[in-house]
Amino acid sequence: MMTSLRKRNYWVEKIEELLALRSVLWLSGVRRSGKTTLCQSLERGEFFDCELPRVRTQLEDPETFFKRLSGKRVILDEIQRLYNPSEVLKIAADHFPKVQVVATGSSTLSARRKFKDTLTGRKYELWLTPSICRDLDDWGNLNLSTRMVRGGLPPFLLSKSGLDRDFQEWLDSFWAKDIQELFVIDKRAAFFRFLELLFRQSGQLFEAQAFSAPCEVSRQTIMNYLDILETTHLATVLRPYVGGSAAEIKSQPKVYGFDTGFVCYFAGIDEPDSEEKGQLLEHLTLNELQARFHRDTLFYWRNKAKNEIDFVVKPGRGNAVYAIECKNRYKNFDPSAMNAFRKFHPIGRNLLVALDVDEVSERRVGTLDLVQCPLNALAKQLVSQ
């Protein structure tokens, strides 16, 4: 089991690429996403577990600590356990550029209660998402149906046991080690009620007021809860992509739960039906996008006539954007929404990800040039613009 877990080629390559550009890398991801195991698989790394008191004591004097490690690669695992983690990383970046530092934690650096400085310009950030298609290849071509139901956290995906107790244990650990250490939440029951309801309707349009009554908290509290879930990577908030047309929806976001395993857990799905597989494919597609693009470049699109595009990716400064639709069966694709989108945003590639497509092909659908592909071929299509 451990041998296969250590092999995550895409992420190792990404870490090496970023460390070649800057000496400090912040590797974030939810609990049990594989951060520790991934870091232990890096070459030339000296590993320090910041949950250990003796390691925290050493890092009370970061100058002495980094001075003796000059020219080496240092892994600071669970760095949020330090009293002032951002100061430690700032000293490393400013005064010890010959020390490569990979720091791991469950949240983004915007968890400002603990991180007083987000180290702008001093580090790169990498979000270790739940497992992507490259990981499934590394682990023996696990099928997408298994990935959908078990989710993408490596211990859950590769386990052969039942998972309900594991999911609940994970949630308890999330509360104890991530929420209580970084945030102030008075009502645990209300927070978890919101989390459950959010995952049950994962991928739908979000309206905070709709959660207030069942959670028995104010709209502002719901927005605070959502901000915490986004900061800790448990939720992705997709904003609408807009140009200058009054016909485009401009404000209402869509919200996705971070992992299909937890979506299935909260919805009570053991064997997804055809419609549920299409919805879960959306989540897996978003996961592939998040592994390769900054979250600020990812959107959805909708107009007032209720035409909707699942995902829009704007990777650069130009006008070209990817439009991506997800379907359980390629014959279920209706080109009307994509046609409507291209009237406002004509430049870019049109992609259809479908579960019953085995290879990449191009076809003409009305006035659209459409590329249809399986999920495991999506990444190559995104870099071929």
N, C-alpha and C positions, 0 to 999 in steps of 0.2 A: 504493500500500500504506500509506504513512504517513498519508495523509489519513483513510482508514477507521479506522486504529488510534487516531487521536486522538479519535474520536467514541465516547465511552462515557457516554451521558447519565445513566444511573442513578448511576454512581459520581461524576460531577461534581456532581450534585444532592446526593448524600449528603455529600460533602466540604464543600460550601457550607453545608449545614444544620448540620453539626457545628462548623464554624469560627464560625458565628454565636453559638454557645453558649459556646465556650472558645477561647482564642487558640492553643492547642497541640494538634495532631493527630498521632498516631502512625499512619502508614499502613504496614502490614506485608503481606507476601505473598511467595510463593516467587520464586526467581530467574526472570526473564523472564515474570512474570505481568502486566507492563505498568505497573508503578508509575512508572517514570521518564517514559514517554510520557504517562501520565495526568496527572502533575503539570505537565508542559510544556504541556498543553492548558488549564490553569487560567488564568483571567484575572488580570492584575495580579501575576503571580508572578515573583519574582527567583530564578533557579535557581543552586544551588551544589552541585557534585559533590564530595562528601567523599572520593572516591578520589584527588583531585588534591592533591599536597603543598601547593600554594600556598593552597588552601582550608582545609586542616587548620591551616596556620600562622595564617591569619586568625582561626580559631576558638579558638586558644590564649588569646585575650583576648576572651571572649564579650561582655563589657560594651561594649567599644568597637565590636565588630562589630554588635551590635543597636542601639546608640545612633544609628549613622548610617543605620539602616534603619527608624527610627520611622515608624509609619503604613503600612508596606508589608507585603506578603505574601512570606514567605521559604520557599523549598523547600530543605531540607537532604537531599540524596539520598545513600543509603548511609551514614547517620549512624553506623553501628556502626564505621566506620573511624576515628572520633575516639578519642582516648585516654580521655576521660570523657564520653560522649555524654549521659548522664542529667543531669550537672551543667549542661551547655550548655542543655538544655531546661528545667531547673529555673530557671535564671537568666532565661530568656526568659519563662516563665510568671509568675514572682514580680515581676520588675522592669521588664519591657517588655510589658505587656499590650496595647499598641497595635500590636505587631508580631504578625501572624499567622504561625505557624510550622507547616509541614507537614514532618515528618521521616519518611523512608522507611527500611525495613530488611527483611531477609528473615525475621527471627524475631520472636516476641512479646517484650515487655519482660521476660518471666520468664527470659530468658537472662542470669542474674545474674552470670556471670563478668565480663561487660563492663558491664552496667547495674546499678550499685550502688543505684539508687533507681528504683522503678517509677512515681514521680510520681503516686501516688494522689491524686485530687481536683484535679489540675492539668491534665489532658489527657483527650482522648477517643481511643479506639483504633478503627481501622477496618481490617478484614481484607479485602484485595483478593483475592477468590477467583478461581479459573479462571473463564472467561467464562460468564455466565448468559444466559438467554433474551433479556433486553433487549439484551445485547451482540450476539447473533446478529442481532437486528433492525437494529441500528445498522450492522452489517457486511454487510447484504444478504441477510437471511433464509437464512443457512446452515442446512442441515437437521441434524436430530439424529443421524442415522447418521454423518455426517462428524464431528460434535462428539464422538460416542462414541469413535471409533477414533483420531482425531488428538489428542483431548484439548482442554483449554480454555486452554492458554497461547497467547496471540495469535500469536507467530511460527510455532508449530507448526500451529495451526488454519488459518491463512491461507496457509501454504506449499503449493506444488504439487509439491514434491519428496518423495522417500522420507524416512522419519523415523528409522529405527533408529539411524543414526550420530548424529543430533541428540539422541536420548534418552540415549545413552551419554555424549555430550559434556556434556550437562546434568548428569548424575550426577557426572562428574568435577569439574565446576565447583562443584557443591553441596558436595562433599567438601573441595575446596581453599579455597573462599571463605566457606562458612557453617560447616561442622563444625570445621575446624581453627582457625578464628579464635575460636570461641566455646566449644568443648568440648574435653575430653581423652578421646580414644578410642585405646586401644592396638592394637586388632585391626581393621584396616580390612576385611579379608576377612570376618570374622565379622559386622561391622556390615552390610555389603552383602548377605551371605547372608540375614540377618534381614530386611532391607528387601525383597529379592526374594520370600522366602517369605510375608511379610506381604501384599504386593500380590497374590500369586497367590490368596490366600484372603481377599481384601478383602471386607468386609461380613459376615464370619462371626464367631461367638463366639470370644473370645480367651482362650487359656490359655497363660501364659508358659512353663510347663514343657515344652510340646510343641515349643518352639523351641530348647530348651537343647542337646539332643543333636545335631541337624543343624548348629547353629551352633558347637558345642563351647565353650560358655560357660555360666556359671551362670544360674539363674533370675533372680537379682538384676541381673545384667548385662543380660539381656533386658528387664527392666523399665526399666533406665536408658536402653537404646536406644529403647524406646517413648516415654519421656518426652522424649528429644531430638527424635524425629520429630514429636511433638505440638507441641513448642515452636517448631519450624521449619516448622510447617504441612504437613508431609508426611503426617501421619496424623491422623485424627479418632477420638477415643475416645468412644464413646457409652455412657453409663451407663444401667442399666435404670431405668425410671420405676416408682415403688412408692408404694403407699398404706400401709395397715396390715395387709394380709392376708398370712398365712403361705403362701398359694398362689402369691404373686408371686416371681419371681426377683429377688434384691436386690443381687447383687454382680458377677456375671460380665459384663464389657463386650463390646461389639462394636467392631471396629476397621475403619475404611475408609481406603484409600489416597486421597490428595488429588485424584487426577485420573484420568479414564477412559483417557486416552492412555497413561499409565504402567501402568495395570492391564492394558490390552490388550498393551502391549509385553512385560511380564513373563510374561503368559499365552500369548503367541504368537498373539493373535487379530488376524486381518486383516479378516475379514468375520464379525461375530458372528451366531450362530444365534438362534433365537427365545428360548431360555432365557437365553442370554448377554445379549441385548438387555434382558430384564427385569431382570437383575442390574445392568447398566450404567445403566438408568433409575433404580434406587435411588441410585446415586452422583450422577447429575445432579439428582435431587430434593433430596438432602442438600446439594448445592452451592447450590441456590436458597435453601434454608432458612438456610444459613450466611451468605449475603449479606444477610440481613434480620433475623436473630435472633442474640442472644449465644449462644455455645456452651453456656453453663450452662443454657439453656432448652430444649435439644434432647436427646431421649432415644429409646430404643426400649422396647418392653414385651414381656415373656414370662412365662408362668406355668408351673407345674410339669407341667401337662398338655401343654406344648409349643405352646400357642397363642401367636402372636407378631404384634405390630404393628411395621411397619417403622420408623415415626417417630412420636414423640409430642412435641408442642410445647406448653410451658406458658409463655405470653407474659407473664402478669401474676400478681398476688397471689391472684386468685380461684381458684375450683375448676374453671373452664372450661379444657379442653385440646383441642387438635386431635389427631385420630388419622388418620394418613396411611398408606395402602397403595399400593404400586406394582406394576403388572402390565403385561406386554407386551400382553395382550388383556384387555379389560374382562370378558369372559365367564369368565375364569379366576379371578375374584374369589370367594373363599369367605367368607361373612360370619361364620363361626363364631368366628374369632379376635377380630373387632371386637365381636361380641356378648359374648364373655367379658370383654373389656376394659371394656365399658360397664357391666357388672354391678358392677365396682369403682369406676369413674370415669364416672358417668352424664352429666356436663355437658360439652358441647362439640360441635364439628362433626366429621363423619365424611367423609373425603375419599379418593377413589380416583383416582390418576393413572395413565392408561393410554396406551400409544402409539397405539392404534387409535381413540382418541376425539378428535374434531376440535373439539368445542364443549362448553361447560359445560351440564350437565343434572342434574336432581335426580330421584331415584327412591326408592321404598320397597322395601327388601329385608328381608323378614320384619318385625322390629320396628325396623329401622334406617332412619333418614333419611340417605340417602347422596348426596353431591355427587360426580359424576365429571367429570373435566376433563383436558384436555391439559396437558402440563408448562408451556407458555407462559402458561397462564391460572391457574396455581397461586397466584402472588403476590397476585392480586386477591382470591382466596378466603380467603387468610390474613389480610387486613385487614378483612374484612367481617363479623367476628364481632359 
